[in-house]
């Protein structure tokens, strides 16, 4: 990654790059939340399952391109490539942190 990201966000993208749903889930607080494709996934087990299912379905990769911090959140534009119509697409990943972990992520 060539952009500077807070450690929990950098760990999230490293886990995505490695295809490691367990490591990705560990980036979140115990009751962390992901909102993606109209669904809400709460807690480590649900986040792990969400990521594994998305990887199985789309065989995707995510490359962070830019980030902006403000209003208690980190907005990262990520280029998502995979097995889906219109690939690749740039999606906004909105992170909120709690200490050294991710409290929530919304992908849009």
DODRENGU-274440 format. One line per 8 residues: their letters; for each residue x, y, z of N, C-alpha, C. Coordinates in steps of 0.02 Angstrom, whole numbers, plus 50000, padded with zeros to 5 digits. Example, Ala and Ser with C-alpha at 12.3 -4.5 7.8 and 13.67 -1.06 7.14 Angstrom:
as> 50660/49716/50390/50615/49775/50390/50660/49835/50390  50642/49888/50354/50684/49947/50357/50645/50002/50394
# end
This chain:
xxxxxxxx> 50042/49941/50000/50000/50000/50000/50044/50062/50000  50029/50108/49957/50070/50168/49953/50038/50227/49991  49978/50218/50016/49946/50272/50055/49952/50255/50129  49953/50307/50170/49958/50298/50242/49888/50287/50271  49881/50232/50307/49817/50215/50338/49829/50200/50412  49779/50215/50454/49784/50194/50524/49794/50118/50528  49829/50094/50579/49847/50024/50584/49789/49976/50575  49731/49987/50608/49676/49939/50599/49650/49936/50527
xxxxxxxx> 49651/49993/50493/49627/49996/50423/49679/49962/50377  49743/49975/50390/49795/49942/50351/49792/49867/50361  49779/49844/50423/49774/49772/50437/49714/49742/50400  49658/49779/50396/49599/49756/50359/49617/49743/50286  49650/49793/50254/49667/49784/50183/49720/49731/50172  49766/49722/50220/49815/49668/50215/49780/49600/50219  49730/49594/50263/49692/49531/50268/49652/49519/50205  49624/49572/50176/49589/49565/50111/49637/49539/50058
xxxxxxxx> 49696/49570/50054/49745/49551/50004/49767/49478/50013  49772/49457/50076/49793/49388/50090/49736/49338/50083  49674/49362/50076/49617/49317/50072/49604/49282/50138  49618/49315/50194/49614/49285/50260/49554/49313/50299  49497/49280/50295/49436/49303/50328/49443/49304/50404  49482/49258/50432/49492/49258/50504/49531/49319/50527  49586/49335/50492/49625/49394/50509/49584/49457/50499  49543/49458/50447/49501/49517/50434/49452/49527/50491
xxxxxxxx> 49420/49474/50514/49372/49479/50569/49405/49504/50633  49468/49485/50643/49504/49507/50704/49520/49581/50703  49512/49615/50647/49524/49687/50643/49468/49726/50677  49412/49693/50691/49352/49726/50717/49345/49716/50793  49311/49763/50826/49293/49754/50896/49244/49696/50899  49233/49670/50959/49191/49610/50968/49122/49617/50936  49092/49676/50943/49025/49687/50914/49029/49732/50852  49084/49726/50815/49093/49766/50754/49039/49754/50703
xxxxxxxx> 49030/49803/50659/48976/49801/50610/49004/49815/50540  48982/49775/50492/48996/49788/50421/48929/49796/50386  48925/49848/50344/48867/49858/50301/48891/49855/50229  48863/49808/50191/48885/49797/50123/48829/49764/50084  48818/49786/50022/48768/49757/49977/48700/49749/50010  48679/49799/50049/48614/49798/50080/48608/49756/50143  48662/49724/50164/48661/49683/50224/48701/49714/50280  48685/49693/50341/48721/49715/50401/48746/49652/50436
xxxxxxxx> 48810/49651/50452/48843/49593/50481/48876/49616/50546  48854/49586/50602/48875/49608/50668/48912/49552/50704  48971/49569/50730/49011/49520/50768/49060/49484/50724  49113/49457/50756/49168/49426/50720/49146/49368/50676  49102/49324/50701/49081/49266/50662/49043/49288/50599  48999/49337/50605/48961/49361/50548/49006/49397/50498  49054/49435/50523/49100/49470/50479/49144/49420/50442  49169/49370/50476/49210/49318/50445/49169/49284/50390
xxxxxxxx> 49107/49265/50405/49065/49231/50356/49049/49276/50296  49035/49341/50310/49022/49389/50256/49081/49392/50208  49142/49399/50236/49201/49406/50194/49215/49342/50155  49210/49285/50188/49222/49221/50154/49171/49210/50098  49108/49227/50110/49056/49218/50059/49067/49265/50000  49087/49328/50014/49100/49376/49960/49159/49353/49918  49211/49327/49951/49270/49302/49915/49252/49242/49871  49211/49197/49898/49188/49138/49860/49147/49159/49799
xxxxxxxx> 49105/49210/49808/49060/49232/49755/49096/49274/49702  49139/49320/49723/49168/49369/49678/49242/49358/49661  49277/49318/49701/49349/49308/49691/49383/49376/49683  49369/49420/49731/49389/49490/49725/49456/49507/49757  49482/49563/49735/49539/49594/49766/49520/49667/49779  49552/49697/49829/49539/49768/49844/49606/49803/49851  49614/49857/49814/49674/49898/49818/49655/49968/49843  49678/49988/49902/49663/50056/49925/49699/50108/49882
xxxxxxxx> 49662/50158/49860/49690/50209/49815/49703/50275/49850  49657/50294/49895/49663/50358/49929/49623/50355/49994  49639/50400/50039/49601/50403/50102/49597/50475/50127  49542/50487/50163/49530/50552/50194/49503/50539/50263  49530/50574/50313/49506/50567/50382/49469/50630/50401  49414/50621/50438/49376/50678/50464/49310/50655/50493  49283/50695/50538/49219/50680/50570/49218/50611/50602  49275/50590/50631/49278/50527/50666/49279/50466/50622
xxxxxxxx> 49294/50475/50558/49294/50418/50513/49352/50423/50464  49367/50367/50434/49418/50363/50381/49382/50338/50319  49384/50378/50266/49353/50358/50203/49409/50337/50155  49406/50275/50133/49457/50248/50087/49422/50229/50022  49449/50255/49967/49426/50232/49902/49468/50171/49884  49434/50115/49871/49468/50054/49853/49446/50030/49785  49494/50010/49744/49478/49980/49679/49464/49906/49691  49402/49885/49678/49381/49817/49689/49376/49783/49621
xxxxxxxx> 49415/49730/49612/49415/49691/49550/49393/49621/49567  49355/49592/49521/49333/49523/49533/49287/49498/49480  49251/49445/49496/49206/49412/49451/49135/49441/49459  49126/49502/49435/49061/49535/49438/49056/49586/49382  48995/49601/49359/48987/49649/49305/49016/49717/49323  49051/49748/49275/49078/49814/49285/49146/49815/49319  49174/49758/49334/49239/49754/49368/49293/49783/49323  49338/49823/49351/49342/49844/49421/49299/49905/49435
xxxxxxxx> 49283/49915/49498/49246/49974/49520/49283/50005/49580  49275/50070/49587/49301/50104/49645/49245/50112/49695  49255/50084/49755/49204/50087/49807/49232/50124/49867  49187/50161/49901/49206/50197/49961/49198/50151/50021  49250/50146/50061/49251/50107/50123/49254/50156/50181  49200/50162/50219/49197/50210/50274/49208/50172/50339  49265/50186/50371/49284/50153/50433/49273/50200/50492  49249/50173/50547/49249/50207/50612/49289/50162/50659
xxxxxxxx> 49335/50193/50696/49379/50155/50740/49357/50161/50812  49376/50111/50850/49367/50111/50923/49432/50085/50951  49473/50130/50977/49539/50109/51000/49581/50085/50942  49609/50026/50949/49652/49999/50896/49617/49948/50852  49551/49953/50849/49511/49908/50805/49458/49947/50768  49427/49913/50721/49373/49942/50681/49307/49930/50716  49269/49984/50727/49202/49978/50757/49150/49965/50702  49159/49998/50645/49111/49988/50591/49143/50002/50524
xxxx> 49115/49971/50473/49136/49981/50404/49073/49981/50361  49068/50032/50319/49015/50034/50269/49048/50038/50201  49028/49993/50156/49055/49992/50089/49000/50014/50041  49016/50065/50002/48966/50092/49955/48998/50117/49892
# end
